[in-house]
Amino acid sequence: MIERYFQLESDQRGSLQEKIRKALLDAICTGTLPVNEALPSCRRLSHQLGVSRNTVALVYESLVEDGYLISRPRSGYYLHESYHAPPFAGESSTRLDEPEHAPNWHRRFSHRPSHFEGVLRPSNWMDYRYPFIYGQRDAQRFPLGQWREASRQLLEERRDRQWLNDRYDQDDPALIEQLRTRVLPKRGILADADEILITLGSQNALFLVTQLLFTGATRVAMENPGYREAASVFARQGAQLVGCPVDAEGLTLEAATHDCDYLYVTPSHQVPSGVPMSRARRRALLDQAVQRDQIVIEDDYDAETNVERDALPALKSDQRGHRVIYLSSFSKSLSAGLRLGYLVADAELIFELRALRRLMYRHPPSSLQRQLAQFLAQGHYDRALRLQQQSSRQRWELLDGALRRHLPDCRRISGDHASAFWIATPEACDTQRLAWRASQSGILIEPGFQHFFDQVPPRNFMRLGFDAIDVERIEPGIELLSRIFSGE
């Protein structure tokens, strides 16, 4: 029986052809199929699996075409001779379970990236019933049809195939043009093509900037609370971090910031508080940067998803924008898994960053860049943004109302229609313990202590996201959280 050799995964997504092909390939590659025996006939296998004979025949023929099987007339399908030997057979095979021969990696590490703190989230967050986490989106809302259309256009035979070539250190000119003419002007930014660099998200942009510009003597001012991963990137390079409090207008420009070389800010919606930097504070920040020869690193992480009606333009759009390094990405607007972002700065800086990127990974995948360019050019991106902004506004209002009704003792600090809720609970509440108890009931919340850089961070803050959870579960999730909060 074929079940001796492989099993179909009942919970695996995909067509029957895909499932059967994958199961057969797994059996071939693990050496479990008989070498000199014919595989079950199409009729027999279709009967055993409860599928049509044509489905099995198509799978068999595709495996013959790809060199995994051979077809013998009036005899059947057999394993190709290339797969007769067991996997990894031969005299060169060695076992890896001999610890006396293992190197001492601990002595060889120049540093330990694992020691830098991150914002902790379970990798299986999508399995929780009430995921109030930030930075993820409900995958069902991704514009899959339009993305598939952009892919189809990319793969049309009559189109050029330059995206198949290694561009060395260059980006796709079509994507650069779309960013320059359609995306950046929405934030008030006018940039030339040589002032834009494509990155693998904002985190990668931060890493590139830090590698090029920071040394052990560099002093960088950061918002406190602030973006933990940025602090880790700066600290890894040996930079001295200067934490600055955040008030209702954003980063406070205290005396400690005067001697800093760089100021890292999230002015549209401060991370994690969601407070937008006021117009007066923005003006003071740029004035100080000019007077003290400082550089501002502007992380505009939610630029495209900002639903505030009177949102201020980017700092980079100011006449003093030459002192601003601007970062953003498509992670919040399209998908966190897309891992494409962009950096805008003076051409001289972009030139060196491009050279540094070439030493690391040359450039982000050309096919992905071109597909995104097609997606933008066809207007699919603007449509997706409109739909997302409508959904985000609805979700924000639902969550805001639910918090007012069920958790009235908790105070929202974030601004209206920020991309997440920054909540101050009563001081007696430890939100880390609350998060653990809530997770036992299928609720994911983010304890806020992780975002503070104090030696003893406050324990009564939490951040709630609303883009990953089903709309109809927002109210029940907060109602259940309120019962856990009150100890019921």
C-alpha positions in Angstrom: 0.0 0.0 0.0 1.2 3.5 -0.8 0.5 4.6 2.8 3.7 2.7 3.7 5.7 5.2 1.8 4.0 8.5 2.4 1.0 10.3 3.9 -1.0 13.2 2.8 -1.1 16.0 5.4 -4.8 16.7 6.0 -4.1 20.2 7.5 -1.8 21.2 4.7 -3.1 24.0 2.4 -3.0 23.6 -1.4 -4.6 21.7 -4.1 -4.7 17.9 -4.2 -2.0 17.8 -6.9 0.3 19.9 -4.6 -0.3 17.7 -1.6 0.3 14.4 -3.5 3.4 15.8 -5.2 4.8 17.1 -1.9 4.2 13.7 -0.2 5.8 11.8 -3.1 8.9 14.2 -3.1 9.3 13.7 0.6 9.3 10.0 0.2 11.7 10.2 -2.7 14.2 12.5 -0.9 14.1 10.5 2.3 14.8 7.2 0.5 11.6 5.4 1.5 10.3 4.5 -1.9 11.2 1.0 -3.3 14.1 1.2 -5.8 13.2 -1.6 -8.2 9.4 -1.8 -7.8 6.8 0.1 -9.8 4.9 2.7 -8.0 1.1 2.1 -7.7 -0.7 2.6 -11.0 -2.7 5.8 -11.4 -5.9 3.8 -11.0 -4.8 2.1 -7.8 -3.4 5.2 -6.2 -6.4 7.3 -7.1 -8.6 4.7 -5.5 -6.5 4.5 -2.3 -6.3 8.3 -1.9 -9.9 9.0 -3.0 -8.9 11.3 -5.8 -9.4 11.3 -9.6 -7.2 9.2 -11.8 -6.2 12.3 -13.8 -5.0 14.1 -10.7 -2.5 11.2 -10.0 -1.5 11.0 -13.6 -0.7 14.7 -13.7 1.5 14.4 -10.6 3.4 11.4 -12.0 4.0 13.0 -15.3 5.3 16.2 -13.6 7.7 14.2 -11.6 8.9 12.4 -14.7 9.4 15.7 -16.5 11.4 17.0 -13.5 13.7 13.9 -13.4 12.4 12.2 -10.2 10.6 9.3 -11.9 10.9 7.4 -15.1 8.0 5.9 -17.1 8.4 2.5 -18.6 5.8 1.6 -21.2 3.3 -1.2 -20.1 5.2 -1.4 -16.8 4.6 1.8 -14.8 6.4 4.5 -13.0 9.8 3.9 -11.3 12.2 5.8 -9.2 14.9 7.5 -11.3 18.3 5.9 -10.8 19.6 9.2 -9.4 17.6 8.6 -6.3 18.4 4.9 -5.8 21.2 5.6 -3.3 20.1 6.5 0.3 20.4 10.2 1.1 24.0 11.2 2.2 25.4 7.7 1.5 29.1 7.4 1.0 32.4 7.3 2.8 32.4 11.1 3.3 29.4 10.9 5.6 30.2 11.7 9.2 28.3 12.0 12.4 27.9 15.3 14.1 27.3 14.0 17.6 31.0 13.8 18.6 31.4 16.7 21.1 35.1 16.2 21.5 35.6 17.4 17.9 33.2 20.4 18.2 34.8 23.9 18.2 34.5 26.2 21.2 32.3 28.8 19.7 32.0 30.8 22.9 35.6 31.8 22.7 35.3 32.8 19.0 32.3 35.2 19.3 33.4 38.8 18.9 30.2 39.8 20.6 26.8 38.2 21.5 23.8 39.7 19.6 21.6 37.3 21.6 22.3 39.4 24.7 20.5 42.4 23.3 16.9 42.6 24.4 14.1 42.6 22.0 10.3 43.1 22.2 9.2 39.6 23.1 6.3 38.1 21.1 5.4 34.5 20.6 6.1 33.3 17.1 2.8 31.5 17.0 0.8 34.7 17.7 -1.7 33.8 15.0 -2.8 30.8 17.0 -4.2 33.0 19.8 -7.8 34.0 19.7 -7.3 37.6 20.8 -3.9 38.8 19.4 -3.7 42.5 20.5 -0.2 42.7 19.3 1.5 45.4 17.2 3.4 45.1 14.0 1.4 42.3 12.5 -1.6 42.3 10.2 -4.5 39.9 9.6 -3.2 38.0 6.5 -6.7 37.8 5.1 -6.6 41.6 4.5 -3.6 41.4 2.2 -4.6 42.4 -1.4 -3.7 39.0 -2.8 -5.5 39.3 -6.1 -3.8 42.6 -7.0 -0.4 41.2 -5.8 -0.9 38.2 -8.0 -1.7 40.4 -11.0 1.5 42.3 -10.5 3.3 39.0 -10.4 1.6 37.9 -13.6 2.7 41.0 -15.3 6.3 40.5 -14.1 6.3 37.0 -15.5 4.8 37.7 -18.9 7.0 36.3 -21.6 7.0 39.5 -23.7 8.4 41.6 -20.9 12.1 42.2 -20.3 13.8 39.9 -17.7 16.3 42.3 -16.3 15.1 41.4 -12.8 16.7 38.0 -13.3 20.2 39.6 -13.4 22.4 40.6 -10.5 22.4 44.4 -10.4 25.5 44.5 -8.2 24.7 47.5 -6.0 21.9 49.1 -8.0 18.1 49.1 -7.2 15.3 48.6 -9.6 14.9 51.9 -11.4 11.1 51.4 -11.7 10.7 51.1 -8.0 12.9 54.1 -7.3 10.8 56.1 -9.7 7.5 55.0 -8.0 8.9 56.0 -4.6 10.2 59.3 -5.9 7.0 60.3 -7.7 4.1 58.6 -5.8 5.1 57.6 -2.3 7.5 60.2 -0.9 5.6 63.3 -2.1 2.7 62.2 0.2 5.1 62.9 3.1 6.2 66.2 1.5 9.6 64.7 0.4 11.1 65.6 -3.0 14.1 63.4 -3.7 16.3 62.6 -6.7 16.9 59.0 -7.7 20.4 59.0 -6.3 19.1 60.0 -2.9 17.0 56.8 -2.4 18.2 53.4 -1.3 16.0 50.2 -1.1 16.5 48.2 2.1 15.3 45.1 3.7 13.0 47.1 6.0 13.7 49.9 8.4 15.6 47.7 10.8 18.1 46.9 8.0 18.3 50.6 7.2 19.2 51.4 10.8 21.9 48.7 10.8 23.5 50.1 7.6 23.4 53.7 8.9 24.9 52.6 12.2 27.7 50.5 10.6 28.7 53.4 8.4 28.4 56.4 10.8 28.7 55.3 14.4 31.8 54.5 16.5 32.4 53.9 20.2 32.6 57.7 20.7 29.2 58.4 19.0 26.5 59.8 21.3 22.9 59.3 20.1 19.8 60.7 21.8 16.7 58.4 21.9 13.2 58.7 23.1 12.5 57.0 26.5 10.4 54.9 26.3 11.5 54.1 22.7 12.1 51.6 20.0 14.1 48.8 21.7 15.5 47.3 18.5 17.0 50.6 17.5 18.7 50.9 20.8 20.1 47.4 20.4 21.5 48.2 17.0 23.2 51.4 18.3 24.5 49.7 21.4 26.0 46.9 19.4 28.1 49.4 17.5 29.3 50.8 20.9 27.4 54.1 20.7 26.6 55.9 23.9 22.8 56.1 24.3 21.2 59.1 25.9 17.6 58.5 26.9 15.3 61.5 26.7 11.8 61.7 28.3 8.8 61.9 26.1 6.0 64.3 26.9 2.7 65.3 25.1 4.7 66.9 22.3 7.2 64.1 21.7 11.0 64.0 22.5 12.0 66.6 25.0 15.1 68.6 24.0 17.0 68.6 27.3 20.5 69.7 27.9 21.6 66.1 27.5 20.7 66.2 23.9 23.0 69.2 23.1 26.2 67.2 23.0 24.8 64.3 21.0 25.9 63.5 17.4 22.6 62.0 16.3 19.0 62.2 17.4 16.8 59.2 16.6 13.1 60.1 16.6 9.8 58.7 15.6 7.9 62.0 15.1 4.7 60.8 13.3 3.7 58.5 16.1 6.3 58.1 18.9 7.2 54.5 19.6 5.6 53.2 21.7 3.4 56.0 23.1 1.8 56.9 19.8 2.2 60.6 20.6 2.8 62.8 17.5 5.6 65.4 17.7 4.1 68.9 17.8 4.9 71.4 15.1 6.8 73.6 17.6 8.9 70.7 18.9 9.8 69.7 15.3 10.9 73.2 14.6 13.0 73.3 17.8 14.6 69.9 16.9 15.7 71.0 13.5 16.9 74.3 14.8 19.1 72.5 17.3 20.4 70.1 14.7 21.6 73.1 12.6 23.1 75.0 15.5 24.9 72.0 17.0 25.9 70.2 13.8 23.7 67.2 14.6 22.0 64.6 12.3 18.4 63.6 12.8 17.4 60.0 12.0 13.7 60.0 11.3 12.0 56.7 11.5 8.6 57.2 9.8 7.5 53.6 10.4 3.8 54.1 10.0 3.8 56.9 7.4 1.6 55.3 4.9 -1.0 54.0 7.4 -1.4 57.3 9.3 -5.1 58.0 9.4 -4.9 61.3 11.2 -6.7 64.0 9.1 -4.2 66.7 10.0 -1.0 64.7 10.0 2.1 66.8 9.7 4.6 66.2 6.9 7.9 64.4 7.5 10.8 66.2 9.1 12.7 65.4 5.9 10.4 67.7 4.0 11.7 70.8 5.8 14.2 73.1 4.2 16.7 71.8 6.7 16.0 68.3 5.5 19.6 67.8 4.5 20.3 67.1 8.2 17.7 64.3 8.2 18.1 60.6 7.3 14.7 59.3 6.5 13.6 55.7 7.0 10.4 53.9 6.2 9.1 50.6 4.9 6.1 48.7 3.5 5.9 46.5 6.6 2.9 48.3 8.1 1.2 49.3 4.9 1.4 45.9 3.1 3.0 43.1 5.0 5.5 42.6 7.8 6.9 39.6 5.9 7.6 41.6 2.7 10.8 43.0 4.3 11.2 46.0 1.9 11.9 49.5 3.0 13.7 52.6 1.8 16.1 55.2 3.0 16.3 58.8 1.8 19.3 61.0 2.4 21.9 63.2 0.6 23.4 61.5 -2.4 26.9 61.4 -0.9 25.6 59.3 2.1 23.5 57.1 -0.2 26.5 56.4 -2.3 28.5 55.0 0.6 25.5 53.2 2.1 25.0 51.5 -1.3 28.6 50.4 -1.3 28.3 49.0 2.2 25.1 47.2 1.3 26.9 45.6 -1.6 29.4 44.1 0.8 26.5 42.6 2.8 24.0 41.3 0.3 24.4 43.4 -2.9 20.7 44.5 -3.1 17.2 43.3 -2.1 15.8 40.7 -4.6 15.2 42.4 -8.0 12.1 40.3 -8.7 10.5 41.6 -5.5 11.4 45.2 -6.2 10.0 45.0 -9.7 6.8 43.3 -8.6 6.3 46.0 -6.0 7.0 48.7 -8.7 4.2 47.1 -10.8 1.9 47.0 -7.8 2.5 50.7 -7.2 2.3 51.7 -10.9 -1.1 50.0 -11.4 -2.6 51.9 -8.5 -3.1 48.7 -6.4 -1.1 50.2 -3.6 -3.2 53.3 -3.2 -6.4 51.2 -3.3 -5.0 48.9 -0.6 -4.0 51.9 1.5 -7.5 53.4 1.3 -9.0 50.1 2.4 -6.5 49.6 5.2 -7.0 53.1 6.5 -10.8 52.6 6.6 -10.3 49.3 8.4 -7.7 50.8 10.8 -10.0 53.7 11.7 -12.9 51.3 12.4 -10.7 49.0 14.5 -9.2 51.9 16.4 -12.7 53.2 17.3 -13.9 49.7 18.3 -10.9 49.2 20.6 -11.1 52.7 22.0 -14.8 52.2 22.9 -14.2 48.7 24.4 -11.4 50.1 26.6 -13.6 52.9 27.8 -16.4 50.5 28.7 -14.5 47.6 30.2 -11.2 49.1 31.5 -12.1 52.6 32.7 -9.3 52.6 35.2 -6.7 52.4 32.4 -5.6 55.6 30.7 -4.9 55.9 27.0 -1.8 58.0 26.3 -1.5 57.6 22.6 -3.0 60.1 20.3 -6.3 59.7 18.4 -6.0 57.2 15.6 -2.4 56.3 16.4 -1.4 52.9 15.0 -1.4 51.3 18.5 -2.7 52.0 22.0 -0.2 52.9 24.7 -2.0 52.4 28.0 -1.1 53.3 31.6 -2.8 51.0 34.1 -3.0 51.7 37.8 0.4 51.7 39.4 -0.3 48.5 41.4 -0.7 46.5 38.2 2.3 44.7 36.8 1.4 44.3 33.1 4.0 41.5 32.6 2.0 39.4 35.1 -1.2 40.5 33.5 0.1 39.5 30.0 1.0 36.0 31.3 -2.4 35.5 32.9 -4.1 36.8 29.8 -2.2 34.5 27.5 -3.6 31.5 29.4 -7.0 32.7 28.1 -5.9 33.2 24.5 -5.2 37.0 24.8 -1.9 38.5 23.7 -1.0 41.9 25.0 2.5 43.6 25.1 3.8 44.6 28.5 5.4 48.1 28.3 8.5 47.7 30.5 10.4 46.4 27.5 10.4 49.9 25.9 12.0 51.7 28.8 15.7 52.2 29.1 15.7 52.9 32.8 17.5 50.6 35.2 14.1 50.1 37.0 11.4 50.6 34.3 7.8 51.2 35.3 5.7 48.1 35.2 2.2 49.6 34.7 2.3 50.2 30.9 1.1 48.1 28.0 0.7 48.4 24.3 -2.3 47.0 22.4 -2.4 46.6 18.6 -5.5 46.1 16.6 -4.5 45.1 13.0 -3.9 41.4 13.7 -7.1 40.6 15.4 -10.5 39.9 13.8 -12.8 42.9 14.1 -15.6 40.9 15.8 -13.2 39.7 18.5 -12.0 43.1 19.7 -14.9 43.8 22.1 -15.1 40.2 23.5 -11.3 40.2 23.9 -11.2 43.4 25.9 -14.2 42.2 28.0 -12.3 39.0 28.9 -9.2 41.0 29.6 -11.1 43.2 32.0 -12.2 40.1 34.0 -8.6 38.9 34.2 -7.5 42.4 35.2 -10.0 42.5 38.0 -9.0 39.1 39.2 -12.3 37.3 38.3 
